[in-house]
């Protein structure tokens, strides 16, 4: 049932030209160089150290690795992470 509902939502998103991340409740991840990562539509912090940050989302976990990682801004729908970002991974 969940897959069928997601397919309907995806088709609705295409027909109405709405962003998929909004309709399907998916995270939107933007990387600016190697120094800033913006995650929209998150569900909270799982782990936070200067070398690794893990963020929850409705569709999995986002793992950020690097050095001197710092959460610059955190609000209900957005997290901005700065530092020396070496890698990020989406884990369903």
VENGIBEL-V588436 format. One record per backbone hydrogen bond with DSSP energy under -1.0 kcal/mol. CO is the residue of the C=O (numbers start at 1). NH is the residue of the N-H. If there is no record, write none. Layout:
[[CO;NH] [CO;NH]]
//
This chain:
[[1;5] [2;6] [3;7] [4;8] [5;9] [6;10] [7;11] [8;12] [9;13] [10;14] [11;15] [12;16] [13;18] [19;23] [20;24] [21;26] [28;40] [30;38] [32;35] [32;36] [34;85] [35;83] [36;32] [37;81] [38;30] [39;79] [40;28] [44;56] [47;54] [50;69] [51;66] [52;49] [53;64] [54;46] [54;47] [55;62] [56;43] [57;60] [60;57] [61;91] [62;55] [63;89] [64;53] [65;86] [65;87] [67;84] [70;72] [70;82] [73;80] [77;41] [78;75] [79;39] [80;72] [80;73] [81;37] [82;70] [83;85] [84;67] [87;65] [89;63] [91;61]]
//
